[in-house]
Amino acid sequence: MKKFIFTLQALLNVKIALEKQRKAELAAANARLDELNRELSALEARLEAQLAEYRDKGGHARELATRHQGFETMYALVDSQRESVKVAEGERDRVRRLLSDTM
């Protein structure tokens, strides 16, 4: 009869696979956060360009009301994007903690 030899290799293999999975999740979370930050920067730049254009034009009262609505919409978009960035940062931190715990 063959003698049973107990090794921890199977457990090590599972741990290595889990670490790889967590690292991939962290990379995906970082990529998502980078993309959201790029979108936020683009929105902020677009808003600043529109504000500068309006200041240079010095529009009439009717145009002011129309532009004001547009600016309110842009500010809402920027705020929404900032909230998305915060959520993505929280997700990245959660995945980072999981990876740290796994290692």
Beta strands, then each sheet from edge to edge (+ up, - down):
end
